[in-house]
């Protein structure tokens, strides 16, 4: 699916489906609300009768509500404003990581409703689903205003089959062909469940974010550096999936053919040089393999600890970060050479050290990009407090209502 650009679109005319007009109307109400029927008919360049017909449908389905009456002194009329009916409906977002899993509840336009909760990820899928279900039920019970849940969106650090809801391979979790949707379906019979790779979901959340610059970045790459590395690629406003929904797995493109062991079973992947474990491993001066249990010392030490030490004058910690930064930049240069995006978004814990590592990352990008303009590709840091992966999980639930169906 593609997003609708609210600043430049062609209104569906005779012969195109009612569904397209509905999605255009919802997108416009979302970006312009509060909006009157008259505004909407101007924006969609269609007559009032069509708008009335469309809005009546949306009101009946509870997707839109009428709010405060506006002032239109010029014409002496007081139009009733339309809003998305976002409050009584919710989305549950779940960010599954190798160490912890995070949950967020939002309304239909992505406004956070409750505090984020988290729990340690149990690598046994059945046990994991049991804990997760309990917490989701708690969230739904605790919020009395919410009458309906539009869906549960789960993002996974691995390859997923979005049709079947299976996790095909999540190296850092050690999951292969885990039918996550079926397990969750046993607990939530009537709620739609969406499962997606975390890098792809992060990229989705950026194209759906209702920001003023949203039309400017139809070609973007999202790179999330964490326990593993996730990458999502958007070209011409559309997330690139490939035949098996595994397109964009730059994390497992080798930086060195016979290099460090990677969680996927191969050697030398980009992830093996830039993941949090890779950086911590460098700090301890050992090759901590993601395929072996960690020593207690390394297991209790986080990337945040390392960044803290680098800030308080620990030269070894700073050197470990600088080397990660160089490898990060080299890999980003390959992505830029291959995709030529107009923007790269970078998320994950490593971004907390951005002021310490930016020069190394940028130098490596400049060194390996094929023409000078590619070396200047804008990089935007997405800080942890924007919760890019949870936002991605929300987008899985809320975005389809605003999506432009694929039209040739
Ligand atoms: Zn790998």
Boltz pocket constraint, residues with backbone or C-beta under 6 A from the ligand:
constraints:
  - pocket:
      binder: B
      contacts: [[A, 251], [A, 252], [A, 262], [A, 263], [A, 264], [A, 265], [A, 266], [A, 269], [A, 271]]
      max_distance: 6.0
